[in-house]
Amino acid sequence: MNDSHLTASTRFVEVDGEKFAYRRWGNASVGQPPLFFVQHFRGGMDHWDPLLTDGLAAGREVILYNGRGIASSTGTPRNRIEDMADDIALVIQTLGLSQVDLLGFSIGGFQVQEVALRHPHLVRKLLLLGTGLRGGDPKMEPRVLEVAPNPVPTAEDFLYLFFGRSEAAKQAGLAFWKRRHLRADQDPPSSLAVAQAQAKAHAAYLQPLPGANPYAFLGALTQPTLVLNGVDDIMIPTINSWHLLQNIPNAQLLIYPDAGHGAQFQYPERFVKHAIQFLEE
């Protein structure tokens, strides 16, 4: 039986004396580079949507990844986005990969941008989901700071943080919540140390930048880039997606209606179609 999101084994690659957890499966025979996933704040490999990962794995290999100290990976969690990015680059190289497509969600989007800036030869294309940019707009809803740090997030927490406000959005969120718990051997939750380190990294990354165009540094991102967000992202304001579009030379932007931070989880089938089209162009 072929592997899937629910059956792919958790494996480890040793880098710099620590063990980084990953799962890898999919169609490796089509000539597409693997699609490497980097998750949101405190998130591990089981916070992805099986509809999304298996839908994309039909046409390429996918690799889910836990950063240093996150969930089943060992080590002290990184508290700088740049160091997280360097870890990703080392893992890619240690896995024997010459190039990947990178998909980053939320704080994962910060990390994959830095991989592409710091290690451009490793990255063919970028997918930036529900994310922002260095020096971007930090104005999240105040209640986010109460809900996001909850040690064991509930379905209601995810609905508030990730999804739109309509009844249809709520039902889509509850369906996602069920799908993401289908795997029997779930990753362990991330520690408080992960939350603290990532919060510090997030705050430092959003410090305002000087200059008439503080986002000009994104001009160095020459990779084709797909930016996705919901129309009302309460965690990383949607305006940041527009700044990414304006400053990355080869970027395109999708905004999904009645959606928030996790637009790809609210519309997984739609996102898979859009992502496949982008990756195969």
Long-range contacts (C-beta under 8 A, 24 or more apart in sequence): 4-50, 4-54, 4-57, 5-48, 5-50, 5-53, 5-54, 5-57, 5-183, 6-50, 6-182, 6-183, 6-184, 8-64, 10-45, 10-72, 10-185, 10-187, 12-73, 13-91, 13-94, 13-95, 14-94, 15-87, 15-90, 15-91, 15-94, 16-87, 16-90, 17-75, 18-68, 18-73, 18-74, 18-75, 19-73, 19-74, 19-75, 20-65, 20-66, 20-67, 20-68, 20-73, 20-87, 20-91, 21-45, 21-65, 21-66, 21-71, 21-72, 21-73, 21-187, 22-63, 22-64, 22-65, 22-66, 22-91, 22-95, 23-63, 23-64, 24-61, 24-62, 24-63, 24-64, 25-57, 25-61, 25-62, 26-56, 26-57, 26-58, 26-59, 26-60, 26-61, 26-62, 27-57, 27-58, 27-59, 27-60, 27-61, 28-60, 28-61, 30-59, 30-60, 32-59, 32-60, 32-61, 32-101, 32-279, 32-280, 33-60, 33-97, 33-99, 33-100, 33-101, 33-124, 34-60, 34-61, 34-62, 34-63, 34-97, 34-100, 34-101, 35-60, 35-61, 35-62, 35-63, 35-100, 35-101, 35-102, 35-103, 35-279, 36-62, 36-63, 36-65, 36-88, 36-92, 36-100, 36-101, 36-102, 36-103, 37-62, 37-63, 37-64, 37-65, 37-103, 37-104, 37-105, 37-108, 38-65, 38-67, 38-88, 38-102, 38-103, 38-104, 38-105, 38-108, 38-109, 38-111, 38-112, 39-64, 39-65, 39-66, 39-70, 39-105, 39-106, 39-108, 40-105, 40-106, 40-107, 40-108, 40-130, 41-106, 41-107, 41-148, 41-195, 41-198, 41-199, 41-202, 42-70, 42-189, 42-190, 42-194, 42-195, 42-198, 43-70, 43-105, 43-106, 43-108, 43-190, 44-70, 44-71, 44-72, 44-187, 44-188, 44-189, 44-190, 45-71, 45-72, 45-187, 46-180, 46-181, 46-183, 46-186, 46-187, 47-180, 48-180, 49-176, 49-179, 49-180, 49-264, 49-265, 49-268, 50-179, 50-180, 50-182, 50-183, 51-179, 51-268, 51-269, 51-272, 52-264, 52-265, 52-268, 52-271, 52-272, 55-268, 55-269, 55-272, 55-276, 56-272, 56-275, 56-276, 56-279, 59-276, 59-279, 59-280, 60-101, 60-279, 63-95, 63-100, 65-91, 66-187, 67-111, 69-190, 69-191, 69-193, 69-194, 69-197, 70-190, 70-194, 71-187, 71-188, 71-189, 71-190, 72-187, 72-188, 76-193, 76-197, 77-191, 77-193, 77-194, 77-196, 77-197, 77-198, 78-197, 78-201, 79-196, 79-197, 79-198, 79-200, 79-201, 80-201, 80-204, 81-107, 81-110, 81-111, 81-114, 81-134, 81-201, 81-202, 81-204, 81-205, 82-114, 82-118, 84-111, 84-114, 84-201, 85-111, 85-112, 85-114, 85-115, 85-117, 85-118, 85-119, 86-118, 86-119, 88-112, 88-115, 89-115, 89-118, 89-119, 89-122, 92-122, 93-122, 97-122, 98-122, 99-123, 99-124, 100-124, 101-125, 101-126, 101-127, 101-279, 102-126, 102-127, 103-127, 103-129, 103-275, 104-128, 104-129, 104-131, 105-129, 105-130, 105-131, 105-262, 105-264, 106-130, 106-131, 106-235, 106-236, 106-261, 107-131, 107-198, 107-201, 107-202, 110-134, 110-201, 110-202, 110-205, 113-218, 113-221, 116-221, 116-223, 117-217, 117-220, 117-221, 120-220, 120-222, 120-223, 123-223, 124-223, 125-223, 125-224, 125-225, 125-226, 125-278, 125-279, 126-221, 126-223, 126-224, 126-225, 126-226, 127-225, 127-226, 127-228, 127-275, 127-278, 128-225, 128-226, 128-227, 128-228, 128-241, 128-244, 129-228, 129-229, 129-263, 129-264, 130-228, 130-229, 130-230, 130-233, 130-235, 130-236, 130-260, 130-261, 130-262, 130-263, 130-264, 131-229, 131-236, 131-240, 131-241, 131-244, 132-206, 132-236, 132-237, 132-240, 132-241, 132-243, 132-244, 133-215, 133-218, 133-240, 133-243, 133-244, 133-247, 134-205, 134-206, 134-209, 134-215, 134-217, 135-205, 135-206, 135-207, 135-208, 135-209, 135-214, 135-215, 136-206, 136-215, 136-236, 136-240, 136-243, 137-237, 137-239, 137-240, 137-243, 138-206, 139-237, 140-234, 140-235, 140-236, 140-237, 141-234, 141-235, 144-234, 144-235, 148-235, 149-195, 149-199, 151-189, 151-192, 152-189, 158-262, 161-234, 161-235, 161-260, 161-261, 161-262, 162-260, 162-261, 162-262, 162-265, 162-266, 163-259, 163-260, 163-262, 163-265, 163-266, 164-230, 164-231, 164-232, 164-257, 164-258, 164-259, 164-260, 164-266, 165-232, 165-258, 166-258, 168-258, 169-258, 169-259, 169-260, 169-266, 172-265, 172-266, 172-267, 173-265, 173-266, 176-262, 176-265, 176-266, 176-268, 213-247, 215-243, 215-246, 215-247, 216-247, 218-244, 218-247, 218-248, 219-247, 219-248, 219-249, 221-248, 221-249, 221-251, 222-249, 222-250, 223-250, 224-250, 224-251, 224-278, 224-281, 225-250, 225-251, 225-252, 226-251, 226-252, 226-254, 226-274, 226-275, 226-278, 227-251, 227-252, 227-253, 227-254, 228-253, 228-254, 228-255, 228-256, 228-263, 228-264, 228-271, 228-274, 229-253, 229-254, 229-255, 229-256, 229-259, 229-261, 229-263, 230-255, 230-256, 230-258, 230-259, 230-260, 230-261, 230-262, 230-263, 230-266, 231-255, 231-256, 231-257, 231-258, 231-259, 231-260, 232-259, 232-260, 233-260, 233-261, 234-260, 234-261, 235-260, 235-261, 236-261, 252-278
